């Protein structure tokens, strides 16, 4: 995961530069999988860092391995690590908005990283019957990846002569009382429907200009049940929701866990840039294993908000 993070940041720096922004005015917010969602995360990071078990937790190990790799311009950045699952990057996005609004930083790099592809994790997925196999058609397809975006206020980006790739509409977050893996939790779409309706209702044009829904369905039965119930709950408030074209990235990339929300944003940004977004606004939806739910509207360049790259 450390190497994936570095590669992703390196790729970002080939397309974006902090320019004359001092490193101390940059925040780097990274979402990792939680230990609840990845019981073998500590062992994975120990193996990657070539270290023996000690007193460090997952966050400490990750930062110890990442800091020496950071490129010039990030060596003194404010590093913050979250562990909040599929939707965790949007928790980082909320933190980034607060940091920018209060003037503590000028730029936030927000993203996530995850991998299901090491041997012990694949064995754990299979043993817990979470893995899709020829004998088990219901389950997730494992993937791995990292993705990061540079977030700035619109006026700051314009002053630096940057080209805006997308801008934020409303972001809504909520949390269920239980997780998909909890035996007594029934995924009835309550919070997912709530965040979807809230983000759309707070959007100036409501659902009128939303052309596509990007979602994190991954083959898990509980996640599909959650979405189905949410769709029914949303029907009266957002009639168009069930008729939106749906993009499900996990069918191409596999499940990328804690990087999911960042992947959805990058896919949306690229759709605007390359002209296949089918409209001016895209709706993104994410559900973390442990109950966090989120919905975000991304807009093509031109509206008033923070700039996203």
N, C-alpha and C positions, 0 to 999 in steps of 0.2 A: 504493500500500500504506500510505503514511503517513496519507492521508485515511481509508482504511478502518479503520485502527487507532483513530484518534481518534473516528470515528463509533461504533465498537463500545464503546469505553470510556465515551463519553458516554451511550450507551444503558444500560450497566451502572450508571452513577451515577444514572439515573432510578429504579432499582429497589433500589439498595443504597447505603449511605453509610458512610464510614469513621468517622463520629461523632467521638468525641474521641480517636481513635487518631492520634498524631503522624505526620506524613508520613515522618519518619525511621524509623518502625516499620512501614513498608509496603514490600513488594518487588513490583516489576512485572516479570514474566518473559514474554518475547515470543518466539515461534518464527517465524522467517522461512524461506523456501525456501533450500536450499543452492545455491551457485554450480554444483555438479555437476548438480543437478536443474534449474537455471534459468540457463543460460550467459549470458543477457542481463539478469540481475538488476541488475548495476551500471549498465548503460545505462538501465534502467527507473527506478531511483532517481535517477540524475542528471537525467533528464527531469522527473520529478515534483518534484524539489527546485529545478529551474531552474538547475543548476550545470554547470560545465565539468569535464571529467576532471581529477583531481588525485591527491593521495596517499591520500585517504580510501578505505577499503574499504566494502563493503555495510553493515556494522554501523554504522560511523561516519556514513555518509550518512543512514541511517535515523534514528539517534538525533538527529542535528543537525536533521532536519526535524520530528521528533516533539516534542522537548522544548518548543519555544515553544507548542505546542498543548495541552499537558497542563493539565488543570483543577486548580483549587485543591485541595490534599490529596494531589497526586501530584508537586508540583514538586520535592520533596526525597526522593522515593522511590528505593529502590535499583533501578535499571534494569539488567536482564540480558537479553541477546539470544542466542538459540540459532539454529542453522541445521541442523535434523535431520530435515526431511521430514515425511511424514504422521504419524509417531508422535512427532515432536519435542516436542509439547506435554507428553507424559508424562515426558520427560526433565526438563522444567521443573517438572512436578508432583513428581518425586522431589527436586529441589532445594528446592522449596517446603516439602515435608515436613521436610527437614533443617533449614531455616531456622526453621521453627515449633518443632520439637522442641528445638533448642538455645536457643530464646528470643531469637534475634537480631532477629526481627520478630514482630508480632502478626497481620498480615494479608498474604496473598500474592494478587496478581491474576495469574492464569495464563491464557495464551491464545496464539493464533496468527493469522497473516494471510498471504494469498497471492492472486495473481491470474494467470490465464492469458489474460486477455481483451485485452491490448494487441496491436496489430498485429504488431510484430516477434516476440513470443512465439508468436502463432498461426502465423506463417510458419515459425518454427523447428519447432513441433510437426508441421506439415504436411510439411516437408522431411525430418524424421527419421521419418516414418511413424508417429507416435504419436497423431495426431489421427483421430478417427472422422469419416468423411465418407460421402456416398452411395456413393462408389466403394470405400471402405475401411471395411467394417462392424465390424472389430475395432480398437478404439482408444478413447481417453478423450474424454469430452465436457468441454470446458473450462468452468471456473467461477471465481468469485472470492468472497472473503468474509473476515471476521474475527470472532472470538468470544473472549470472556473470561469467566472465572468468579472469584468471590472465595472464597478458601479460608482457613478459620480452624479452630483447635481448637474442639471442641464446647463446652468449658466457657467459652471466651472469647466465643463467639457467644451462649451463653445469658446470660452476664453483661451483654452489650450488648443483650439483648432481641430478638435476631434470630430470624426464622423460618427453620428449616433446610429446604432443598429436597431434598437428597440427602446421602448419606454414602459414604465410600470403603470398598470391600472390598479384597482383594489386587490389587496391581499387579505384573505380571511383565514384565521386559524382557530381550531377547536380541539377538544380532546374527549374521547370516549372513556368511560370508567374502567374498561378492561381492554385486553389485547387479543389479537386473533388466536394466539396460542393458549389462552386461558380457557379451561374446561367449562366454566360457568358463564362465559361471555357469549352472547348471541349477536352477531353483526347485523343490525337492523337498519343501518344507514342513517341513524339520527344525526350524528355530528357531521357526516359527509354531506348530507342534504343541507344542513344548516350553513356550512361554509360556502357551498356552491351558490345557494340562494343569496347569502349575504354579499358575496363578491359581485354578483350580477346586479343586485338591487342598488349597490353603491356606485355602480358604473354609470356615468352620465347618460349613455345611450342604451343602458340595460343590456339585453342580449341581442339587440338589433344587428350590430356589426360583427358579432362573433361568428366565425365561419367553421372553426374546427375545435374539437375537444381533445386534448392530449391527456392521457390517463395512465396510471401505473398498474393496470391489471397484469398479472404475471402467471396465470394458470392455477393459482390457489383458490380452492373452493370458497373459503371464508371471505376472501377479498371480492370475489365475484358476487357472493350473496350480499355483501355490504353495498356494492354498487347497484345491484338490482333493486334493493329496498330504497336506496337513496333516490333512484330514478322515479320510483312511484311517489315518494314523498315530495319531490320537486315538481311533479307534473302540473299542479294547479298554479304554482307561482312562476315557473319558467317552462312554458309549454314547448318552446323550441328545443329544449335540452335533449330530448330523446331523438330529435331529428338531425342533430349536428353530426357532421362527419367525425369519426373517431380515429385517432392515431394511437396505436399501442406499441411504443418502442420496444417493450420486452420481447415482442415477437421477432425482433431483428437482433437486438443486443443481448437478450437474456435479462435476468433480473440483476441490476447493478446496485441494489441495496441503498446505502447511504449516499450514493451519487445520483440517485434517481431524479430528484427535483432539479438538480443542476443540468442533468441530461435533457429533461423536458424543456428547460429554458433555452439551452443551446440549440435544440432542434427547432424551437419556435423562432429564435433569432435568425437561424439559417433559412428558414422558410420565408421570412420577410425579405432577407437579402437576395435570395435567388428567385423570388417571385412566384412561389407555389403555395403561399399561405391561404389563398382563396378568399382573402378579405383583409381588413385592417386590424382585427383583434382576434386573439386566440385565448381559449380558456384552458388552464392547466389544473389538474387535480392529482393529489397525492395522499396516500394513507400509510402511516408508519405502523409496524407490527404491534407496538405497545399502546396504540390509541390515538396518537396525534393525527389530525386531519387538516388538510390545507387546500385552498383554491386560490388561484392567481390569474388575473387577466393581464396579458402582455399586449402592447399596442405597437403598431408600426410607427416609425419615427414621425414626429410632428406634433404630438400632444404634450401638455405641460406635466412634467414629472422629473424624476431622476433619470439620468442617462444610463443605459445598460449596454455593456459590450461583452 
